[in-house]
Amino acid sequence: MNFFRKIFFGIIFNSLAILLCQALFNNLLNDFYFQGDFSQLLILALVITLVNFFIKPILRLIFLPFIWITLGLFSFVINIIILKLVTCFTASLLIQLPLTWFAASMILSIFNSLIHKL
C-alpha cells in the first residue's frame, strides 16, 4: 500500500514540478517546452515517477564510485540522465539548453526528495 501511495504522490509532485519548470524556464530561457494537455501531463509525470522508482536505484548502484569520488555531485548527472531518458519516452517534452537540463533536473530532484520523505 505504501508503494501505491508513493506513486500517487509522485505523479502529483512531478506534475507540479513540470508545471513549475514550464513557468520558469519558458519565460526566462524560452527553452522548456511541454506540449500537451492535462492527460499528457499526468502520463509524463507517471513516466518520471516510474523511472525514478525503478531505474534511478540501478543507475546509482552502477555509478556509485563516481558518486563517492565527487562527494555526491554526480547525482545531478544521474538526474539529467533520467530526465533525458524520460524525454526519449514521451514526445510532449522538449529541452534544448544544457543549463535548462541541469536546472530542471534540480527542480525535479527537489520535488522527488519530498516524495521520499512521505
Short mmCIF file of the C-alpha atoms (twelve columns), coordinates in Angstrom:
data_MODEL
# 
_entry.id   MODEL 
# 
loop_
_atom_site.group_PDB 
_atom_site.id 
_atom_site.type_symbol 
_atom_site.label_atom_id 
_atom_site.label_alt_id 
_atom_site.label_comp_id 
_atom_site.label_asym_id 
_atom_site.label_seq_id 
_atom_site.Cartn_x 
_atom_site.Cartn_y 
_atom_site.Cartn_z 
_atom_site.pdbx_PDB_model_num 
ATOM 1   C CA . MET A 1   0.000  0.000  0.000   1 
ATOM 2   C CA . ASN A 2   2.899  2.347  0.712   1 
ATOM 3   C CA . PHE A 3   4.179  1.817  -2.856  1 
ATOM 4   C CA . PHE A 4   0.904  2.981  -4.417  1 
ATOM 5   C CA . ARG A 5   0.848  5.979  -2.100  1 
ATOM 6   C CA . LYS A 6   4.334  6.991  -3.255  1 
ATOM 7   C CA . ILE A 7   3.312  6.512  -6.895  1 
ATOM 8   C CA . PHE A 8   0.224  8.700  -6.348  1 
ATOM 9   C CA . PHE A 9   2.175  11.472 -4.645  1 
ATOM 10  C CA . GLY A 10  4.954  11.057 -7.217  1 
ATOM 11  C CA . ILE A 11  2.514  11.805 -10.017 1 
ATOM 12  C CA . ILE A 12  1.183  14.857 -8.185  1 
ATOM 13  C CA . PHE A 13  4.585  16.281 -7.234  1 
ATOM 14  C CA . ASN A 14  6.169  15.579 -10.611 1 
ATOM 15  C CA . SER A 15  3.211  17.251 -12.346 1 
ATOM 16  C CA . LEU A 16  3.759  20.313 -10.182 1 
ATOM 17  C CA . ALA A 17  7.494  20.226 -10.911 1 
ATOM 18  C CA . ILE A 18  6.867  20.067 -14.668 1 
ATOM 19  C CA . LEU A 19  4.461  22.997 -14.457 1 
ATOM 20  C CA . LEU A 20  6.977  24.962 -12.366 1 
ATOM 21  C CA . CYS A 21  9.763  24.252 -14.861 1 
ATOM 22  C CA . GLN A 22  7.452  25.262 -17.686 1 
ATOM 23  C CA . ALA A 23  6.630  28.548 -15.973 1 
ATOM 24  C CA . LEU A 24  10.221 29.344 -15.008 1 
ATOM 25  C CA . PHE A 25  12.250 28.260 -17.996 1 
ATOM 26  C CA . ASN A 26  9.801  29.044 -20.740 1 
ATOM 27  C CA . ASN A 27  9.666  32.656 -19.549 1 
ATOM 28  C CA . LEU A 28  13.346 33.054 -18.618 1 
ATOM 29  C CA . LEU A 29  15.229 30.997 -21.182 1 
ATOM 30  C CA . ASN A 30  12.430 30.146 -23.625 1 
ATOM 31  C CA . ASP A 31  13.688 26.561 -23.635 1 
ATOM 32  C CA . PHE A 32  11.467 24.198 -21.597 1 
ATOM 33  C CA . TYR A 33  8.607  23.145 -23.860 1 
ATOM 34  C CA . PHE A 34  5.821  20.955 -22.553 1 
ATOM 35  C CA . GLN A 35  3.345  20.472 -25.361 1 
ATOM 36  C CA . GLY A 36  0.256  18.711 -24.172 1 
ATOM 37  C CA . ASP A 37  -2.925 18.755 -22.202 1 
ATOM 38  C CA . PHE A 38  -3.688 17.579 -18.682 1 
ATOM 39  C CA . SER A 39  -3.764 13.875 -19.556 1 
ATOM 40  C CA . GLN A 40  -0.352 14.077 -21.235 1 
ATOM 41  C CA . LEU A 41  0.953  15.921 -18.168 1 
ATOM 42  C CA . LEU A 42  -0.203 13.054 -15.973 1 
ATOM 43  C CA . ILE A 43  1.350  10.483 -18.329 1 
ATOM 44  C CA . LEU A 44  4.654  12.388 -18.318 1 
ATOM 45  C CA . ALA A 45  4.565  12.615 -14.510 1 
ATOM 46  C CA . LEU A 46  3.809  8.884  -14.305 1 
ATOM 47  C CA . VAL A 47  6.777  8.070  -16.557 1 
ATOM 48  C CA . ILE A 48  9.078  10.298 -14.457 1 
ATOM 49  C CA . THR A 49  7.812  8.667  -11.265 1 
ATOM 50  C CA . LEU A 50  8.289  5.128  -12.546 1 
ATOM 51  C CA . VAL A 51  11.763 5.879  -13.902 1 
ATOM 52  C CA . ASN A 52  12.726 7.417  -10.559 1 
ATOM 53  C CA . PHE A 53  11.493 4.369  -8.657  1 
ATOM 54  C CA . PHE A 54  12.875 1.627  -10.878 1 
ATOM 55  C CA . ILE A 55  15.794 2.920  -12.965 1 
ATOM 56  C CA . LYS A 56  17.342 5.527  -10.667 1 
ATOM 57  C CA . PRO A 57  18.425 2.992  -7.985  1 
ATOM 58  C CA . ILE A 58  20.093 0.895  -10.679 1 
ATOM 59  C CA . LEU A 59  21.932 3.944  -12.037 1 
ATOM 60  C CA . ARG A 60  23.014 4.914  -8.536  1 
ATOM 61  C CA . LEU A 61  24.396 1.448  -7.978  1 
ATOM 62  C CA . ILE A 62  26.254 1.474  -11.290 1 
ATOM 63  C CA . PHE A 63  27.719 4.949  -10.747 1 
ATOM 64  C CA . LEU A 64  28.334 4.564  -7.007  1 
ATOM 65  C CA . PRO A 65  32.130 5.046  -7.271  1 
ATOM 66  C CA . PHE A 66  31.621 8.319  -9.159  1 
ATOM 67  C CA . ILE A 67  29.114 9.486  -6.564  1 
ATOM 68  C CA . TRP A 68  31.640 8.765  -3.824  1 
ATOM 69  C CA . ILE A 69  34.552 10.413 -5.629  1 
ATOM 70  C CA . THR A 70  32.574 13.586 -6.371  1 
ATOM 71  C CA . LEU A 71  31.006 13.597 -2.879  1 
ATOM 72  C CA . GLY A 72  27.503 13.235 -4.275  1 
ATOM 73  C CA . LEU A 73  27.703 15.796 -7.075  1 
ATOM 74  C CA . PHE A 74  27.443 13.056 -9.691  1 
ATOM 75  C CA . SER A 75  23.823 12.618 -8.575  1 
ATOM 76  C CA . PHE A 76  22.987 15.682 -10.671 1 
ATOM 77  C CA . VAL A 77  24.343 13.880 -13.722 1 
ATOM 78  C CA . ILE A 78  22.138 10.886 -12.888 1 
ATOM 79  C CA . ASN A 79  19.124 13.191 -12.647 1 
ATOM 80  C CA . ILE A 80  19.962 14.663 -16.057 1 
ATOM 81  C CA . ILE A 81  20.264 11.131 -17.490 1 
ATOM 82  C CA . ILE A 82  16.846 10.281 -16.068 1 
ATOM 83  C CA . LEU A 83  15.291 13.438 -17.494 1 
ATOM 84  C CA . LYS A 84  16.874 12.723 -20.877 1 
ATOM 85  C CA . LEU A 85  15.549 9.171  -20.736 1 
ATOM 86  C CA . VAL A 86  12.041 10.431 -19.996 1 
ATOM 87  C CA . THR A 87  12.141 12.837 -22.934 1 
ATOM 88  C CA . CYS A 88  13.022 9.868  -25.154 1 
ATOM 89  C CA . PHE A 89  9.915  8.003  -23.953 1 
ATOM 90  C CA . THR A 90  7.492  10.912 -24.292 1 
ATOM 91  C CA . ALA A 91  7.265  13.334 -27.181 1 
ATOM 92  C CA . SER A 92  5.481  16.035 -25.204 1 
ATOM 93  C CA . LEU A 93  8.630  17.440 -23.537 1 
ATOM 94  C CA . LEU A 94  11.419 19.282 -25.345 1 
ATOM 95  C CA . ILE A 95  14.513 20.742 -23.670 1 
ATOM 96  C CA . GLN A 96  17.494 22.094 -25.611 1 
ATOM 97  C CA . LEU A 97  19.974 24.067 -23.488 1 
ATOM 98  C CA . PRO A 98  22.315 22.261 -21.055 1 
ATOM 99  C CA . LEU A 99  21.590 24.887 -18.401 1 
ATOM 100 C CA . THR A 100 17.902 24.065 -18.626 1 
ATOM 101 C CA . TRP A 101 18.638 20.333 -18.345 1 
ATOM 102 C CA . PHE A 102 20.631 20.960 -15.182 1 
ATOM 103 C CA . ALA A 103 18.127 23.351 -13.583 1 
ATOM 104 C CA . ALA A 104 15.103 21.206 -14.462 1 
ATOM 105 C CA . SER A 105 16.783 18.117 -13.037 1 
ATOM 106 C CA . MET A 106 17.499 20.025 -9.828  1 
ATOM 107 C CA . ILE A 107 13.858 21.097 -9.503  1 
ATOM 108 C CA . LEU A 108 12.650 17.570 -10.193 1 
ATOM 109 C CA . SER A 109 15.088 16.137 -7.656  1 
ATOM 110 C CA . ILE A 110 13.843 18.578 -5.003  1 
ATOM 111 C CA . PHE A 111 10.256 17.531 -5.648  1 
ATOM 112 C CA . ASN A 112 11.255 13.845 -5.672  1 
ATOM 113 C CA . SER A 113 13.020 14.221 -2.341  1 
ATOM 114 C CA . LEU A 114 9.686  15.410 -0.956  1 
ATOM 115 C CA . ILE A 115 8.094  12.215 -2.226  1 
ATOM 116 C CA . HIS A 116 10.606 10.038 -0.406  1 
ATOM 117 C CA . LYS A 117 10.011 11.950 2.822   1 
ATOM 118 C CA . LEU A 118 6.330  10.911 2.819   1 
# 
